[in-house]
Amino acid sequence: MKAKIDLHMHSHYSDGELSPEKLVKECKKLGLEIISLTDHETVWGVEEAIKAGKKSGISVIPGIEFSCNFQEQEQHLLGYFIDGFGQLATGYKNPELLEFLKEVGRKRRERFLKMIERLKNLGFFIEYSEVKKYARGSLTRPHLARAIIKNKKNARKLKELRIDTKFESEFFKKYLTEGKGAYQDWERPSASEVIKLLKKSGGIAVWAHPKWKCGGYKETMTKALELRELGLGGMEVFYTRHTQDQTKELFQIAKELGLAVTAGSDFHSSNFSQYNKIFAWQDFGIEEDFLWLKEKSSVS
Ligand SMILES: [Zn+2]
């Protein structure tokens, strides 16, 4: 028997829309059996997700997603079982992890203050206090977009700019993505730091959506090898935006390097233009890999 899994989802504690409890309910409707909540740089939703999972009979793996620097490029790493395998009492409350997240949160805040300044210079009305109202855990760029759109003082300007305010992603794409007017980069932790921390917290590090910034086989293989050197344990082979060919290639690389294969939708909200669906992966021998992943994390 194979389990239905989706190991990459966001809640309203980062840039998702649903509460962890609602998210788990949605997963239940889809017949999922094992899921993970992987909010950006926060574990605030984990406990709620685990509790809701217990009620619904779904296994919830404590998870997180980190943005990090790897070879002067932004890459994302997912952390699973950060509570130490099977024990729900410690880990995601691990003091070192929490300390690290606090520091990352401070850097994120600095970045957002700068982006708010840029937005103001571009003639938009926005205050940090408003943005904070929308962010329960991690501050994220969709929160900035929301604060702009919800502020009536911006209505005229947005209309003039022909920005459809029904979708926050419209504003996001035009102003908040890399290279756009209000974008500000930030000092991300290194992949090596993040992997070490995840392992110390009893967890396993998985390379999220490896094809996000990788072209062909050679480049992906080289990066995977180097990440494995740093202690990487798995690769998110099955992913919403990977093509079938990319999936096959990644599967082969993961097998060759002895890395666990995972699957994730990156679900944020049904209102997102992308990442608007939860998946239920159950084919391709995922369960065997998943069991292997658990085994691996318990010995690290
Ligand atoms: Zn994600």
Residues whose N, C-alpha, C, O or C-beta is under 5 A from the ligand:
A	BS01	ZN	T38 E65 D266
